[in-house]
Amino acid sequence: MNRNIRLGQLLSPFGIGQLVNFPHDETLMICGLDSWEGVLDQRIQNVGPENVDITEFEIHEPRLERLLSVDHFKKPFPFRDSNRINSKLTIPAVRFPQWHYCIRCNVMRKVELTRQENPRCSEDNCNGRLIPVRFVAVCPQGHIQDVPFMEWVHQGERPPGNHVLSYKAGKGSGDLSSIAIECSCGERRTLGGIMNDGALDNITSCEGHRPWLGPVGISQPQNCENSLRVLIRGGSNVHYAAIRSALYLPNTGVTTPVVIVKIIERNEALIRQLSEVDNDLRSLRIFLRNQPEVTSGIIDLEGLIQHVTEYLESAEDDELEVTSELDIRTQEYDYLNSGRDSENSDFKAVVSEFSDTEMGEFLSQFFEHIVLIEKLRETRVFAGFSRINSEDGRSIFDKMTDLSTNDVNWLPAHVVYGEGIFIKFRDDKIDEWLNRAPDGINDLITRYHGERLRRWEGYENRDLSPAFVLIHTFAHLLINRLCFNCGYGSSSLRERIYFSSDEQTRMNGVLIYTSSGDSEGSMGGLVRQGRETNFYDLLKEIIEDARWCSADPVCMDVGSTTGQGPDSLNGAACHNCAIVPETSCEEFNRLLDRSALIGTYSSPQTGFFHE
């Protein structure tokens, strides 16, 4: 049976706790980390430890490890149908929702979470195929359970005795009132209004179920009495992945040979541990002597030890404390602005200063420089999820604890390779513009904080200013323009915003990079667009795109008054001008406003690019 998922999709959109719709009306939920460990343990028992190499899946990114307090990460197991090492490893899943109905006789029944084969109807020898219902019930704390159809039909009461439900989908209108649940006792009720807020309040509250942890996630529920909300099982608001990511920043020197870089990266944690065992590095020397690159004669032992010693000394000086994502962004921001012209690692960035030509002088009015990143590596980590809203008030560590029943020291991760362009805005130009920025942007930010506070008790205002909205909107327009000019799929590019208004960590920049995990970059096409002549043309086109949206004047007028989009958290930005796929945006397509770039119709001088 075809149940294939791309490895990169097992973080987002199909991470732990998500429902995956497969062909032939089969819906499965990706299991938690305990089950992933169980797959490895079971395979070791079946074929022996010599045929399972766990180190193949391990990923190390020291800054993310410190941020998330884990020892390492693991990439999802690729399935190999062969007799090689690490073959026949699968990603565990359970069958959810449990409510199914027969496509022949419409009888409903619950299916076991751990059932392997596709269920069949056993009613009067029907043998019809059972398919999952379209609805699930979720709560704001990430729990999910079956819709209480029995209680719904009987107006909140669970009747005694054996009752059999039937799922009757009408052939008339497409609304929920055309779907009815009938009971063998004669009770009948349509699903009209079941997706309204509070529709289940008089029937039941959240039972704290976590089916992605298997049967124990239901038999041992968490305490929760939140209101349930019924959603379509394939809806995007059923699961929001909490992804944490970091760019690879090499600690090795620019001239360090590639083979030594690979040895250090492969054994970084162990090299640090062995260096502390004894003062004369005897243990480290024994370990390095047995490296395959040394035993095969590719590199001599003394040269390797010299480079490793230099690395340890520089790493000790350069290691920074990582307590928040801001620390990671600050380190990357400094690294990007400095550049690193080296072919010997997975990071190569060349700072491109502007020339004295007319094009260069025009660009230098707004930007300090552009960095052409020919090679980059990003580690993306799945650290939890939320439901209904992308932010639910829980800390990232609370979300991590929901991924398993036992304590684990790792998280799922995926490494993507690519290229990108980094644009650094001029700080002095930003300061000058903030004094004349459109008033509507401050209103937009106020609405954002108010909406977060309404949904998240104890929310503290994050660092936002009109400059963030400017940089964010510019990034979206740049992505859309690159798609037109270069033929990129809009979901193949991603933004990474570097912003801080604090004087100690001030940042005003954005990185646009390829985000596909199936190939290493895009053969230089994106970097080429960052060259001065090409970027000059890009900027002109971006400004022109910002001046006119096919939904104007409505888009601009509504955006500058009441706002638009989800929760009215966008200004002049809609699907016709500034919206990109959610996989490309860090803010779920919120905090966008074209007026930051070109001003409003009545006050064009308030735009950043007015000159």
QUIMO-V287058 format. One record per helix or strand of 2 or more residues. SS is the DSSP state (@ for helix, = for strand). FROM is the first residue (numbers start at 0). TO is the last residue. If there is no record, write none. Layout:
ss->SS from->FROM to->TO
ss->SS from->FROM to->TO
//
This chain:
ss->@ from->6 to->9
ss->= from->18 to->21
ss->= from->25 to->29
ss->@ from->32 to->46
ss->@ from->48 to->50
ss->@ from->53 to->56
ss->= from->57 to->58
ss->@ from->61 to->67
ss->= from->71 to->73
ss->= from->92 to->94
ss->= from->98 to->101
ss->= from->106 to->109
ss->@ from->122 to->124
ss->= from->128 to->131
ss->= from->134 to->137
ss->= from->143 to->144
ss->@ from->148 to->152
ss->= from->164 to->168
ss->@ from->175 to->177
ss->= from->178 to->182
ss->= from->187 to->189
ss->@ from->210 to->212
ss->@ from->215 to->218
ss->= from->228 to->231
ss->@ from->235 to->237
ss->= from->239 to->246
ss->@ from->257 to->265
ss->@ from->267 to->274
ss->@ from->281 to->288
ss->@ from->291 to->294
ss->@ from->300 to->317
ss->@ from->324 to->337
ss->= from->347 to->351
ss->@ from->357 to->363
ss->= from->366 to->385
ss->@ from->395 to->400
ss->= from->409 to->424
ss->@ from->426 to->433
ss->@ from->438 to->454
ss->@ from->465 to->485
ss->@ from->489 to->491
ss->= from->492 to->499
ss->= from->506 to->513
ss->@ from->524 to->528
ss->@ from->531 to->546
ss->@ from->553 to->558
ss->@ from->565 to->567
ss->@ from->581 to->583
ss->@ from->594 to->597
ss->@ from->603 to->605
//
